[in-house]
Amino acid sequence: MNKWYVRVDCEKNEKVGTGHLYRTIAFASFLQKKGDVVKFLINNNDLATTLLNKKQLDFIYIDDLANKPLEKVDYLLIDLYEKYKDPDFLNGLRRIADTLIVITDTSQEEKIDADYVILTSPAVNNFYPDSSKYIKGAKYLIMDDSFLLHRKVRNYPIKNILIAFGGYDPFNVTKLVITALRRMEKQFNSVKINILLGIFYPFKKELLEILKETKLDYAIHTNVDDIALFYSMNDYAVTAAGNTLYELSALGIPASVISQTPRQKEACEKRLNGSDFDYIGYYKDVSVDKIVHHLTKMMNNKKDFENNSKAGLRYFENDGKALIYNHITMGNHV
């Protein structure tokens, strides 16, 4: 039995969001099934508190640590956006764990002062060729076990389309996509549009005004309980280039992608030869006409559609959590 701490923050902004929390919860649940003991170290955040209580995961608030000294454990997993870049911050954490593990979405080759570094961006596949401490590539994506239950090749006809741009969507790409779909109402007259809005999406009123004027068959979804099941009910998606894209690929759902950050843009451009998604472009460079072009292509090219589905299934054929765990705890270089 190993003992773990998981250090993660969840903030209401586009930089440090809910994705970090969800993936660490998925990994912690995997650890518990292995018989390991896990405790979260978190900032005082309502969403984090609610989710950890729901999953029956133990936690302590960072602000309370002054009054509750921590015992030293075997492993400390850190998922804190860019705080790992501060070596003094990492060194300060070594007193509470024998092995320090950092998970990051960076697409840059960086020196990170940890024992293991998990990098799931496809952009890093050729980095650190001779170092076993770097666990790299999208095959190490951490996702909930429920995603393993709904994997299949997707086929025509397309009856349900998912629109999903994260918990915040600060640039309102959702609106841009809906505007494009309104131009294609005749082509989509027998298709259900499922719009997934994050809990921090700030443009809902504006979006509802646009949707009042459309003939599209649509539904707005928030706070979905079983996200893997919800995704799996769709045949095709228009989404951003974050974890949602990888989860959709793991389910075999083809996607057209609009990147929202320079990091996502770089990852998409380096992964174009993977053929498991259709890249529309960086949000600053994407017009309604360009979205219409890509949606038309995906709706009318059965071969590319099914190839994208099969490529995604091949890319994520293994459970990333198990691959990471084996690498760290048993020294398996996979």
DONUZA-167254 format. One record per residue (C-alpha): x, y, z; residue in one letter. Coordinates in Angstrom, 2 decimals, padded with zeros to 5 digits. Example, Ala and Ser with C-alpha at 12.3 -4.5 7.8 and 13.67 -1.06 7.14 Angstrom:
012.30 / -004.50 / 007.80 / A
013.67 / -001.06 / 007.14 / S
! end
This chain:
000.00 / 000.00 / 000.00 / M
001.39 / 003.37 / -001.08 / N
000.48 / 006.72 / 000.44 / K
-000.13 / 009.75 / -001.80 / W
-000.79 / 013.46 / -001.56 / Y
-002.40 / 015.24 / -004.50 / V
-001.78 / 018.99 / -004.64 / R
-004.22 / 020.84 / -006.89 / V
-005.99 / 024.20 / -006.98 / D
-009.29 / 025.01 / -008.66 / C
-009.95 / 028.63 / -009.52 / E
-012.73 / 030.48 / -011.30 / K
-010.78 / 031.64 / -014.32 / N
-009.61 / 030.42 / -017.70 / E
-006.04 / 029.65 / -016.59 / K
-006.38 / 027.29 / -013.66 / V
-009.71 / 025.58 / -014.21 / G
-011.69 / 022.54 / -013.41 / T
-009.82 / 020.21 / -015.77 / G
-006.90 / 019.92 / -013.34 / H
-009.27 / 018.92 / -010.55 / L
-011.23 / 016.37 / -012.60 / Y
-008.16 / 014.53 / -013.85 / R
-006.55 / 014.33 / -010.42 / T
-009.82 / 012.99 / -009.01 / I
-009.85 / 010.34 / -011.75 / A
-006.28 / 009.34 / -010.90 / F
-006.97 / 009.34 / -007.16 / A
-010.00 / 007.07 / -007.66 / S
-007.75 / 004.69 / -009.62 / F
-005.22 / 004.73 / -006.77 / L
-007.90 / 003.88 / -004.23 / Q
-008.95 / 000.87 / -006.29 / K
-005.32 / -000.24 / -006.15 / K
-005.51 / -000.10 / -002.35 / G
-003.40 / 003.04 / -002.01 / D
-004.24 / 005.88 / 000.41 / V
-004.81 / 009.35 / -001.07 / V
-005.28 / 012.78 / 000.47 / K
-005.84 / 016.00 / -001.49 / F
-004.17 / 019.28 / -000.56 / L
-006.42 / 022.01 / -002.01 / I
-007.29 / 025.66 / -001.82 / N
-010.63 / 026.49 / -000.20 / N
-012.87 / 026.25 / -003.25 / N
-016.57 / 025.32 / -003.25 / D
-016.41 / 023.23 / -006.42 / L
-013.36 / 021.27 / -005.26 / A
-014.93 / 020.65 / -001.86 / T
-018.20 / 019.46 / -003.40 / T
-016.56 / 017.09 / -005.89 / L
-014.13 / 015.57 / -003.40 / L
-016.91 / 014.98 / -000.89 / N
-019.05 / 013.40 / -003.62 / K
-016.20 / 011.03 / -004.55 / K
-015.49 / 010.35 / -000.86 / Q
-011.89 / 011.50 / -001.22 / L
-010.05 / 012.84 / 001.82 / D
-008.69 / 016.39 / 001.68 / F
-007.24 / 019.22 / 003.72 / I
-007.24 / 022.93 / 002.91 / Y
-003.85 / 024.53 / 002.31 / I
-004.76 / 027.36 / 004.69 / D
-005.16 / 024.82 / 007.51 / D
-001.73 / 023.22 / 007.14 / L
-000.10 / 025.55 / 009.66 / A
-002.18 / 023.87 / 012.36 / N
-002.00 / 020.33 / 010.92 / K
001.57 / 019.19 / 010.17 / P
001.68 / 016.61 / 007.40 / L
003.29 / 013.20 / 007.71 / E
005.69 / 012.20 / 004.97 / K
004.22 / 009.96 / 002.26 / V
005.53 / 007.93 / -000.66 / D
004.30 / 010.10 / -003.52 / Y
003.14 / 013.67 / -004.12 / L
001.31 / 014.45 / -007.38 / L
001.24 / 018.15 / -008.29 / I
-001.17 / 019.60 / -010.87 / D
-000.84 / 023.37 / -010.46 / L
-000.62 / 024.91 / -013.94 / Y
002.79 / 026.68 / -014.04 / E
003.84 / 026.67 / -010.36 / K
006.11 / 023.72 / -011.15 / Y
008.45 / 026.18 / -012.87 / K
009.54 / 027.51 / -009.47 / D
012.27 / 025.15 / -008.14 / P
012.01 / 026.65 / -004.65 / D
008.29 / 025.79 / -004.59 / F
009.01 / 022.18 / -005.57 / L
011.91 / 021.81 / -003.15 / N
009.67 / 023.04 / -000.36 / G
007.32 / 020.13 / -001.02 / L
010.01 / 017.44 / -000.86 / R
009.79 / 017.37 / 002.92 / R
006.35 / 015.71 / 002.69 / I
007.00 / 013.04 / 000.03 / A
009.76 / 010.68 / -001.08 / D
008.82 / 011.00 / -004.76 / T
007.67 / 014.20 / -006.46 / L
005.48 / 013.93 / -009.59 / I
004.43 / 016.90 / -011.72 / V
001.67 / 016.78 / -014.33 / I
001.69 / 019.57 / -016.90 / T
000.08 / 020.46 / -020.22 / D
003.14 / 022.33 / -021.48 / T
004.15 / 021.95 / -025.11 / S
007.67 / 023.28 / -024.45 / Q
010.80 / 021.33 / -023.57 / E
011.56 / 022.46 / -020.02 / E
013.77 / 021.35 / -017.17 / K
011.48 / 020.41 / -014.30 / I
012.93 / 019.57 / -010.87 / D
010.74 / 016.57 / -010.10 / A
011.31 / 012.83 / -009.95 / D
008.70 / 012.19 / -012.64 / Y
006.95 / 014.53 / -015.06 / V
003.71 / 013.60 / -016.84 / I
003.30 / 015.47 / -020.13 / L
000.19 / 014.57 / -022.10 / T
000.55 / 017.06 / -024.95 / S
001.25 / 015.41 / -028.35 / P
003.69 / 018.27 / -028.98 / A
006.25 / 016.74 / -026.56 / V
006.55 / 013.29 / -028.15 / N
010.07 / 013.98 / -029.45 / N
011.34 / 015.71 / -026.29 / F
013.64 / 014.15 / -023.67 / Y
014.52 / 011.08 / -025.79 / P
016.82 / 009.44 / -023.20 / D
015.09 / 010.25 / -019.92 / S
012.72 / 007.82 / -018.21 / S
011.55 / 010.45 / -015.72 / K
009.45 / 012.12 / -018.44 / Y
006.20 / 010.20 / -018.98 / I
005.13 / 011.78 / -022.23 / K
002.46 / 011.63 / -024.88 / G
-001.32 / 011.69 / -025.09 / A
-001.52 / 007.95 / -024.42 / K
-000.93 / 008.92 / -020.77 / Y
-004.08 / 011.02 / -020.70 / L
-005.82 / 010.66 / -017.33 / I
-009.55 / 010.15 / -017.75 / M
-012.35 / 008.63 / -015.72 / D
-012.93 / 004.88 / -016.05 / D
-016.37 / 005.57 / -017.50 / S
-014.72 / 006.57 / -020.79 / F
-013.53 / 003.00 / -021.25 / L
-017.13 / 001.76 / -021.32 / L
-018.38 / 003.66 / -024.39 / H
-015.63 / 003.22 / -026.97 / R
-016.74 / 002.34 / -030.50 / K
-016.28 / 003.28 / -034.15 / V
-018.70 / 006.04 / -035.13 / R
-020.50 / 005.79 / -038.46 / N
-022.77 / 007.84 / -040.65 / Y
-025.39 / 009.21 / -040.53 / P
-024.59 / 012.02 / -038.09 / I
-027.65 / 012.47 / -035.89 / K
-026.20 / 014.27 / -032.84 / N
-023.50 / 016.93 / -032.73 / I
-021.78 / 018.15 / -029.57 / L
-020.59 / 021.74 / -029.15 / I
-018.21 / 022.04 / -026.17 / A
-015.59 / 024.66 / -025.36 / F
-014.72 / 024.08 / -021.74 / G
-015.88 / 025.40 / -018.42 / G
-015.23 / 029.04 / -019.29 / Y
-014.92 / 029.67 / -023.06 / D
-013.49 / 033.17 / -022.52 / P
-013.53 / 034.07 / -026.23 / F
-017.08 / 032.83 / -026.82 / N
-016.15 / 030.39 / -029.55 / V
-019.46 / 028.66 / -028.83 / T
-021.27 / 031.66 / -030.29 / K
-019.07 / 031.58 / -033.41 / L
-019.89 / 027.92 / -034.03 / V
-023.63 / 028.44 / -033.48 / I
-023.53 / 031.35 / -035.95 / T
-021.99 / 029.01 / -038.52 / A
-024.61 / 026.34 / -037.85 / L
-027.39 / 028.87 / -038.39 / R
-026.11 / 029.33 / -041.93 / R
-026.48 / 025.59 / -042.45 / M
-029.95 / 025.06 / -041.00 / E
-031.24 / 023.16 / -044.05 / K
-028.28 / 020.79 / -043.98 / Q
-028.77 / 020.18 / -040.25 / F
-032.57 / 019.94 / -040.22 / N
-032.49 / 016.32 / -039.01 / S
-029.56 / 016.74 / -036.60 / V
-029.75 / 017.43 / -032.85 / K
-027.25 / 020.05 / -031.62 / I
-026.15 / 019.44 / -028.02 / N
-024.53 / 022.57 / -026.55 / I
-022.49 / 021.92 / -023.41 / L
-021.90 / 025.07 / -021.38 / L
-019.46 / 025.19 / -018.51 / G
-020.46 / 026.49 / -015.11 / I
-018.34 / 029.64 / -015.63 / F
-019.56 / 030.46 / -019.17 / Y
-020.25 / 034.22 / -019.05 / P
-022.15 / 034.69 / -022.32 / F
-025.25 / 032.55 / -021.80 / K
-027.74 / 035.43 / -022.11 / K
-026.17 / 036.52 / -025.40 / E
-026.19 / 032.95 / -026.70 / L
-029.85 / 032.44 / -025.83 / L
-030.79 / 035.57 / -027.79 / E
-029.12 / 034.11 / -030.89 / I
-030.74 / 030.73 / -030.43 / L
-034.21 / 032.30 / -030.26 / K
-033.88 / 033.11 / -033.95 / E
-032.78 / 029.68 / -035.18 / T
-034.64 / 026.67 / -036.55 / K
-031.92 / 024.34 / -035.33 / L
-032.98 / 021.47 / -033.09 / D
-030.81 / 022.20 / -030.06 / Y
-030.51 / 021.54 / -026.35 / A
-028.35 / 023.30 / -023.76 / I
-026.67 / 021.13 / -021.13 / H
-024.85 / 022.06 / -017.91 / T
-023.74 / 020.09 / -014.87 / N
-023.83 / 016.73 / -016.65 / V
-023.45 / 013.88 / -014.15 / D
-022.01 / 011.17 / -016.41 / D
-019.94 / 013.11 / -018.93 / I
-018.63 / 010.01 / -020.73 / A
-022.16 / 008.72 / -021.32 / L
-023.26 / 012.17 / -022.45 / F
-020.37 / 012.48 / -024.92 / Y
-021.00 / 008.96 / -026.23 / S
-024.54 / 009.88 / -027.28 / M
-023.06 / 012.19 / -029.92 / N
-021.71 / 011.18 / -033.32 / D
-019.49 / 014.19 / -033.98 / Y
-018.20 / 017.22 / -032.04 / A
-016.93 / 020.75 / -032.48 / V
-014.65 / 021.50 / -029.56 / T
-011.45 / 023.05 / -028.25 / A
-008.06 / 021.35 / -028.14 / A
-007.95 / 020.52 / -024.44 / G
-008.77 / 017.36 / -022.52 / N
-012.27 / 017.24 / -024.02 / T
-010.74 / 016.56 / -027.44 / L
-008.69 / 013.67 / -026.06 / Y
-011.70 / 012.23 / -024.26 / E
-013.76 / 012.40 / -027.44 / L
-010.96 / 010.74 / -029.40 / S
-010.79 / 007.97 / -026.79 / A
-014.52 / 007.38 / -027.35 / L
-014.02 / 007.27 / -031.11 / G
-015.97 / 010.49 / -031.71 / I
-014.58 / 012.53 / -034.65 / P
-014.15 / 016.22 / -033.93 / A
-013.51 / 019.52 / -035.63 / S
-011.24 / 021.59 / -033.43 / V
-010.72 / 025.30 / -032.75 / I
-007.73 / 025.96 / -030.49 / S
-008.17 / 028.64 / -027.84 / Q
-004.63 / 029.21 / -026.53 / T
-001.15 / 029.34 / -028.11 / P
-000.38 / 026.06 / -026.31 / R
-003.39 / 024.34 / -027.86 / Q
-002.53 / 025.82 / -031.26 / K
000.99 / 024.39 / -031.16 / E
-000.23 / 020.98 / -030.02 / A
-002.78 / 020.82 / -032.84 / C
-000.31 / 021.84 / -035.50 / E
002.18 / 019.20 / -034.38 / K
-000.48 / 016.49 / -034.29 / R
-002.07 / 017.05 / -037.68 / L
-000.52 / 013.86 / -039.05 / N
-002.44 / 011.89 / -036.41 / G
-005.57 / 012.11 / -038.62 / S
-007.86 / 011.62 / -035.61 / D
-009.41 / 015.10 / -035.75 / F
-010.17 / 017.92 / -038.19 / D
-008.31 / 021.10 / -037.28 / Y
-010.20 / 024.29 / -038.16 / I
-007.59 / 026.67 / -036.70 / G
-006.70 / 029.10 / -033.93 / Y
-009.72 / 031.05 / -032.69 / Y
-008.23 / 034.41 / -033.74 / K
-007.88 / 033.14 / -037.31 / D
-011.21 / 031.34 / -037.60 / V
-014.17 / 032.90 / -039.42 / S
-017.75 / 031.74 / -039.71 / V
-017.08 / 030.86 / -043.36 / D
-014.15 / 028.66 / -042.36 / K
-016.24 / 026.80 / -039.81 / I
-018.99 / 026.25 / -042.39 / V
-016.40 / 024.83 / -044.81 / H
-015.10 / 022.33 / -042.26 / H
-018.53 / 021.27 / -041.03 / L
-019.65 / 020.71 / -044.62 / T
-016.58 / 018.58 / -045.26 / K
-017.16 / 016.41 / -042.19 / M
-020.85 / 015.98 / -043.00 / M
-020.10 / 014.81 / -046.54 / N
-016.95 / 012.72 / -046.29 / N
-017.82 / 009.35 / -044.82 / K
-014.35 / 007.89 / -045.32 / K
-012.50 / 010.66 / -043.44 / D
-015.16 / 010.63 / -040.72 / F
-014.77 / 006.92 / -040.01 / E
-010.96 / 007.09 / -040.32 / N
-010.90 / 009.83 / -037.69 / N
-013.00 / 007.68 / -035.38 / S
-010.74 / 004.63 / -035.79 / K
-007.56 / 006.69 / -035.38 / A
-008.77 / 008.10 / -032.06 / G
-009.60 / 004.64 / -030.74 / L
-006.14 / 003.35 / -031.70 / R
-004.40 / 006.33 / -030.12 / Y
-006.07 / 005.79 / -026.75 / F
-006.32 / 002.01 / -026.69 / E
-004.80 / 001.73 / -023.16 / N
-005.74 / 003.23 / -019.79 / D
-003.34 / 006.13 / -019.24 / G
-003.74 / 005.91 / -015.45 / K
-002.48 / 002.34 / -015.40 / A
000.45 / 003.19 / -017.68 / L
001.49 / 006.05 / -015.38 / I
001.09 / 004.00 / -012.22 / Y
003.18 / 001.13 / -013.58 / N
005.91 / 003.46 / -014.78 / H
006.21 / 005.20 / -011.41 / I
005.70 / 002.37 / -008.94 / T
007.29 / -000.52 / -010.81 / M
009.80 / 001.17 / -013.07 / G
008.10 / -000.05 / -016.24 / N
009.15 / 002.12 / -019.18 / H
006.09 / 001.95 / -021.41 / V
! end
